[in-house]
Amino acid sequence: MWNRASLGGRRWPAALVLLLLLAAAGCAPASPPAGDGQPPAPEPRPPVTSVVLVLDTSSSMKDAWAGGIKVQSAIDAALNVVDILETESKTGRRRFKVGVVEFATSASEVQPLTHDFDLVRSRLRELEAYGNTNIGHALELAVSQINNSTQSRSLIILLSDGQTNTGRSAGEIIDWVASLGWTPPKEFGTQASMYGFKYKDVSSAEFPAKAAAFLRPLGYKVGEYPDVVADAALGRLHNDSVFGFIGHASPQRLLFKETTKQVSLLSFKFNVRQFSFLESSQVKELKAGRLALAVLVGCETAKNISKPDNTARAFLNSGAVVVVGFAKKVEVRGANKWYVNFWQEVASGRNVYEAAERARTRARSESGEPTKELLYPSLDSMMIYPAAEASRLYLKPAPPRLRVDQSRVPTLYAIGIGDPGDLDEELLRQIAAKTGGEYYRGADSQGLQNAFLKTEHEALGDVELEVSGTVKPQETVEAGTVDVPANTAELRLTLNWPGSRVDAVLVDPRGRVVGPGYPGLQESEERPIHLVIVRPRPGEWKVSVKGVDVAPGGTPFYLVASLSPGEPARVSALYLLLGLMVAAGLGALAWGATAGRSQRLRRWSA
């Protein structure tokens, strides 16, 4: 406490005391004065998101598929989504209304938009499959539900095999969707991932950051990943627009992380080196529809590019528009110089083909070493494929999304239910694309749940990490990192798996493991696990998955993490005035102390 001695015996005027009290009051939001006849200002209500689940209940949904019976798979996944939305509503940060539309020969409103999640569950369990397929009528009814409601954001999730045969034709449905004024889709996304590898004779870990420095001014959200497990890259590849790799490689695989494992043999213990590879076969299984460019700087990444097991070919088959790789072994110093020059040329406005060629010339000319011709001959083996597409591809600043009324113009996500050949995927994909949404094919019931989880994250923020993999008993699998910028409202993480017990491990930038009592933590420990960190600390957050109680052979898992941007703190004129008063008061105190007696001021004591 302050006392008279600490202030040198000076008597402070009452006005200064009042000044400090007013300043203290400025630390809290202002409220109407008591006794003026006005009720206190109500707390702002959390925003409402309307979600309409549109389920195909036509006769074709009675068919069996990889996940069981199609209609039951759709119902199970929809119930899972309702559980997720209810959990989110309980946090108090946002609220959800859920409606249900079913369609066969015609569509019907099973449940109007409501906050009663138990009622929605009961309506979903009553659904049965019959009749033809009228997707057009179902979408009309879903949009009508949203237009007759009040919300801040709206979302439609369509589950169907896409085999419409009643009402509007496929072409008419697409035209009708396009006429609603939804945001047209961007040609490519803005997510870029840059990977490097740490090894005793290779120093590639610093180059992801150098590439990121050139891409960020173009509007790309860049993740820097020096030395991560391959599963982390595989999980992000679904949403990547740009994929950059520099490190050890072969024609069939890219080398990501080196680890050591201690093995006991008789009475001796040995440290065995282990490596995390991204195999070309893994890439081929993906559909990276947003991928504009894959740059693979490593030995022989494009050797025999026409062969199906080649790494560069796998990226092309997965959806990449252009791939840059090398047909021969690449000397380290030459590769490093080319890599930096390439991204610099891209940032300057060159198309991919010109950037690659100019980077090769610069890498050779910038070396002052007399052996440069011996060091960099492998740069001549660079492959830019296909060259025609590379000469048309510019990584320009991302175009802004059109401003639309998100409360009445929903984003639509389509989930294809059925085995290949029993799906009209092109129709479902185009319906989603016209709304700025996404199409997913659920490989099984678990796949449908995972697709729902991702759509929920995409509706509430920007997906930063998506990983699928397998975890064994007591094993910890590194899933990747999330780079949290300043003024982020929420960091959200969801972990899903078929059964048993799996945990998500989240470590903040200071190395603290998130657990009970962590500031701003909201969590749900039931499957799927949800972790929400309100106002997370800026910096790199590490994510891993631990198999607590799983079968000996392991269990598959799916993890998705997203960030919700927040508004920077706004300072009102009143708070600014009170802040100045605080500064003036503290200045007066300091002046009084030095102008009075020479006795030193004591510190505050709590």
N, C-alpha and C positions, 0 to 999 in steps of 0.2 A: 504494500500500500504506500501511496505517497504520504509523507507527514511534513509538519512545518519545518523540521530541521532540514529535510531533504530539499526544500524549496528556499532555504536560506531565510526563513521567517517572513518572506514576502506574503502579503494578503492579496489574493487574486480576486478581481472584481466578479460580481455575480454574472455579469454579461458573458464572461469567458466560460463560466460553468454552463450557462445556457447554450453557448456555442457548441461546447463539446457534447452536450446532451442531444442537440439537434443533429450533430454529425453522426452520433451513434444511431439515431433513428434512421438516418439515411442508409444504413446497412441493410435494412429490411424494406420490402416493397411497401409503397405508400398505400394507405387505406382511407376511406372516407372518415372524417372526424365523427366521433361519437356524439349523439344527441342532436344531430342535424335533421332527424326525421327520415334519413335514407338508410335502407338496409345495407349491411356490409356487402362488398362486391363478391359475387360467387367465384369459387375456384374455376378456372377454365376447364371445360370437359375435354377428355382425351379425344383425338380424332377417331372417326368411325370409318371402317372399311367394309364395304358390302362384297360378299363372296357368293356367287351363284354357282352351285354344282349342277352340271347338266349331264345326266346319265342316259346312255343308250340302253333301252330295255326292249329292243326288237328281238325277233326270234333268233337271229344269228348270234345273239349274246348268250344263248343257251349252250353254244358249242364249247367243247373243251379246248384248252390251249396250254402253253407251258406252265401257266400259273394256276391251272385248275379250270373251273367254269368261269367264262368271261364276265358274266354279270355279277357273280359273287366276288370276283377279284376287284371289280370296280366299286362295289359296295364296301368291301373291307378297306380299300384304300381311302374312300370318301370318309368313312368313320374315323380313320386315323387322322385325316385332316381336320375334322371337327374337334377331335381331342386337342390337336395342336392349337387351333384358334381359341379354344376355351382357355387353355393355359395362358396364352398371350393376353387374353382379355382380363384375366385375374390379376395380372401385374399392375393394371391401372394406367399403363402408359398409352394404350390404344384399345379400342373396342372393335369387335367384329359382329356383323350381322350375317347370317347364313341363310340362303334360300336353296330350294331343290326343285329342279325341273327334270321330268323324265320324258322320253319320247320314243314312240314306236311309229304306228301309222300316223298319229298326230302327237302333239306335245301337250302336256298338262302340268299345271303348277302343283307339285306335291306339297310344298311348304313355302309360303311367302317368307320374305326376309324377316328374321327374328333373332333376338339375343338368347332365346331359349335353346341351348345346345342339346339338352335331353330330348326335346321335342323333335329336333332335326334327326337325331339318331334313330328314334322310333319310326319316323317316316322313311328313312333310308332302309331300315330292315324289312319294311313291308313291300319293297319293290320286287316285281317279277317280270320275266321276259316274255314278250308276245308280239306279233304283228310285224309290219314293215318298218322302214327307217326314214324318218322325216327330219333331217338335221336342220333344214331351213326354218321350219316352224319352231323348233326348240330354241334356236338362237334368237328369234323374234321375241319369244316369251321371256327369255332371260334378260334381254335388253329392256323389255317393258317393265320387268320387276325393278330394275335399277332406275329407270326414268321416273317411276312412281315412288321412289324412296329418297331419303336425304342422307348423304354421306360425303366424306372428303375424298374418297378413292373407291374405285370399283374394279372387280376382278371376276372373270368368268372362267371356269375350268370345265372343259368339254372332254368327256370320256366316251369313246366310240370306236368302232372298227372302220368308220368312214364310208360304209357301203350304202350311201343314200339312194333310195329307189322310189321315194314318194315326195310329192310337193316340188319345191324348186330343184332344178338339176344342179350338178356340181358347179358348172360355170355360173349359173344364176346366183348360187349361194355366195360365191367369191365376189361377184359384182355387187351384191347387196351389202356384204360386209364392207367393201371398199367405199360404198356410198355413205357410210355412217360418219365419216369425218375423223376416223382414227388416224393416229400418227403413222405416216409411212415408215417402213423399216429402213434402217441404215444399211448401206451395202456391207459394211463390216463393223465389228465392235471396236472398242477402244482399250481392250485389255491386252497388255504385252507382258511376256514373261522372259526374263533373261537368266540363263544358267551358266555357271562356271564350275570348275573342278579343282580341288586342292590335292596336290600330289608332290612328292619330294622333288621330282624333276620337271614339274610343270607349274607355272604360276598363272592360272587363268581366273582365280577367284576375284580379282579386282575388276575384271572387264564387264561383268553385269552392270556395275554402277556406272561405268563409262558409257555404255549403250543407253542406259536409262536417262542419263543427263541430256542426251540428244533427242530422245523420244518424248520426254515429258513436255517440252515447249510446244510440241505438235498436238497436244491434247490427249496423249495416251496415259492411261493409268498403268504404271510399270511396276512389276514385282522383280526385285533383285534376289537371286537365289544362288549364292556361292556355296557349293557343297551341300546338296540336299539329297534325300532319297528319291528314286525315280518315280515312286508312286505319287509324290507331290506334284511332279510335272504332269503325270498322266491325268491326275484329277483336274488340273487347271486347263488342260488342252481343249476341253469341250468349249470353253468360253474365250480362248485366246484368239486375238486377231493377229498378233505377231509372236513368233516363237524364236528365241535366239539361244544357241548353244555354242560353247567354245570349250574344248577339252579333249580328252582321249576318246577315240571312237574307232569303230570298225565298220565294214559295209552293212552289218546287220544290227548294230546296237551302239548306244551312246552311254558313256560311263559317267555316272553322277557322283556317288559318295563312296569313299573308302572307310571301312571300319575294321576293327580287330576283335577277334573272339578267342577267348582262352580255352584251349582244349587239353584235357588230361589224358595221358597215355602212360599206363602203368604208374610209375611214381614221378613222371616228368610232366611238366606243363609247358605248352607251346602257345605262342600268339599266332593265330592264323588270320591272314588278311582276307576280308570279305569285301565284295563290291556290289553296288546297287546299279543295275543296268536298266536302261529303257530299250526294250527289244522292239525290232521292227514289227514283229507279230502283234505286240500289244497296241502299237499305233494303228495298225490296219484294222483293228476291231472297233476303233472309235469313229464317230462321225463329227469331225471338227468343222461344222458348217460356217463358223465365223472366221476361220483361219485364212488370212490374206497372204501371209509370208512366213516361211520357215527358213531360218539361216542356220546351217549346220556346219560349224567350223571344227573339223576333226578329220583324222586320217580316213580316207577312202569312203566318206559318208555318201558319195554319189558314184562310187565305182559300180559299173554294170547297172546303171539306173533303170534299165529296162526289165531287170529281174524282179519278180514279185517280193523277194525277201530283202531287197535293198532298203536301207533306211529312208533315203530321199523318196523312193517310190512309195513307201508306206505313208509318208506324209501327204503325198499327192493323192493317194487313194483315199485317205481319210478326209479329204476336202480342201487341202491347201491349194491356193491359186498359183503360187510360185514357190519354188524351193531353190535355195542356193547351197551347193555342197562342193566337195572336192573328190576327184577321181583317183588321186594319188595321196601318198603320205605328205602331210603338211609340216614343215619345220616350224617349231614353236614361235620363234621371233617373227617370222614372216606372217604366221597366222594372227598373232597379236596385233601387229601393225595393220594388217588388212582389216581386221574386225573393227578397230576404232575408226579408221578412215571410212569404212563403208557406212556406218551409222551417221558419221558427220556429213557425208555426201547426201544421204537420205534426208537429213534434217535441213540441208540447204535447198531442197526442192527438186533433186534429181529423181528420175524414175529408178526402179530397182535395177534394171539392166545397166543404165549409165553409171549408177552409184557403184555397182560391183566392179565395172571395168575401170573407172577412175581410181577406186580404192586400190586396185591391183597395181596400177601405174605408180601411184603415190607411195605405196609400201616398198616398191623396189627402189624408187629414187630417193626416199628419205633416209635410207641406210647409208652411212658413210663408211661402212666396213668394206675392205678390199675383197672380201669373200662373198659379197652380196649375191653374185650370180650363182654361187654354190648354195647359199642359204635359201634363196627364194625361188628356185625353179618350179617347185610344186604349185606355186600360185597360178602357173599357166594351165594347171589341170582343173581350174575352177569350172563348175557346171552351173549355168543359170537356166533353169528349166521350168516351163517352156519359155523360150526367149521372147516369143511374140507377146505373151501375157506380161512378162517382166518389163517390157518396154512401155506397157500401158499402165502399170501399177505405180501409183504415187502414194506414199504414206503422208497425206496432207493432214492438216488439222481436222479433227472430227467435226462434221457438220452439226449444228445445234438441232435438237429435237424441236419440232413445232409445238407451240404452246396450245394445249387443248384443255378442255374442261374434264379433268380426270374423274370428277364425281359422277358424270353421266356418260363418259366415253371410256368404257372399260378396256383393260388389256385382257386378251383371251389366250389361254394356254390350252393346247390340245394334247390329249394323251391317247395314243393309239393302242387299242387292246386287241391282241390277236397275234397269231403266228404269221411270218412272212407269207404273202400270197393271199391271206385272208384280210388284208388291210388296204384301204385306199389312202396310203400315206401322203400322196401328193396333195389330195384335197385337204386333209387335216393340216398339213404343213402350210399351205397357202392361206387357209383361214386364219391361222395364228399369225403369219407374217403380215397380213394386212392390218393387224391391230398393234404391231410392235411387240407381239408375244413370241412364244416359242412352241415348237412341237417336240414331243418326247414319245419314244416307243417303250412301253413298259415290257421288259423281257419276261417278267413274272410278277407275282403279287408284291414281292418285296421291291421290285423295280418301280412299280406304280407308286408305292409309298414314298420312295426316294424322289421320284419326279415331283410329287406333291410338295415334299419338303423344300425342294429347290424353288418351286414356283412361289411358295410363301416367302422365302428369303428374297427373291427377286422383286416381289411386290412391295417389300418394306425397305429395301436398301440395295446395295451393290454387292454382288457375290464376289468375294476375294479369294476363296479357297474351296475347292471341291475335290474330294479324294475318295476313291473306292479301293479296297484292298482286303487282305485277310490277316487276322491277328490270332496268334496261338496262345496257349495257356501261359500266363505270366510274362508274355512278350510285350514290349513297348515298341510301337511302330511310329516313327516320326512322320507326321502328316504334312508338315510344312510350316510356313510362317504367314502372319498377317501384318502388313505394315499399316499402322493406324496413324492417320494424320491428325493434326490439332483440330479442335472444334468438332470432333466426332461425337454424335449423340449416343450411339450404341454400337457395341460389338456383339454380334449374335452368332452362336455356334450350335449346331444340331448334329447329334450322332445317332445313327440308326443301325440296327443289326437284327437278325432273325430271332434270337433268343439267348438264353444264358445271361452272363453278366460281362459287360464291357464298359470301361470308363473312358471319358475324355479328360485329358490332362492339358491345362492351359497355363502358360507361364508368361507373366507380364514382362515388360522391357527391363525391369530392375531385377529379374530372376525370381520373383515371388510366385509360388504356385497358387493358383486361384482355388479357394476352398471356403468352407463356412466362415463367415465374418469378413470376407473380402469386401472392400468398399464398392457399393453399387452393384453387387451381384444379385441376380434373380436366377433361380435354377429350378429345374424339374428333374428329379432323379429317376423317374419312370422311363421306360423305353417308349419313344426315343428320348434321349437326354437333351435338354435345352439349357444352354448357358447364355445369359444376357448380362453384359457389363455396361452399366449406364455411365456415360462420360468417361470412357476408358483412357488410360494414360497414353499419350502419343509415343510411338516407337514400334519396335518389332516384337510381336507376340508369337511365342512358339506353341505349336499344337502337336499333340501326339495322342495315340490311342493305345490303351492297355487292356490286354485280355485277362480279366480277373478270374472268371469261372466259365471256361468254354471247353468244347470237345477237344480231345487230343489233336485232331487234325486241323483245328482252328475254325473260325467262323468269319464269314464275310462281313464287312462293315461299310457304311457310307457316311461321310462327314462333309458338311457344308457350312461355311462361315461367311458372314456378310457384315457390312458396315452401313449404318444409317447416318448420313451427314447431319450435322447440327448447325444451327444459326449462331454466329459469333455473338457474344454478349453485347447487348445494346445499353448504352448509358443515357438515361434521360437527362433533360436540362436540370431537373430538381436534384438528381443524384450528383451531377457535375457540380452544381452550386454547393451542395453539402460537402462534397469532396474537397473543394477549394477552402471551405470553412475549416475542415479538419486540418488541412495543410497550414492555414493561417494560425489556428490554435496551437499546433505543435511548434510552429515558428515562434509564437509569442512565448511559449514555455521555455524554449531554448534561449531566447534573448533574455528572459527574466532570470534564468539561472546564471548566465555569464555576467549579467550586469549587477547582480546582487553579490552576496558573499562568495568567497572562493571555494567554500565547501562543495565537494563534488556531489552530483545527484546520484542517489541510489537507483538501482534498477527496479522495475516492476517485480513484485513477488507474487506468485500465483497463490 
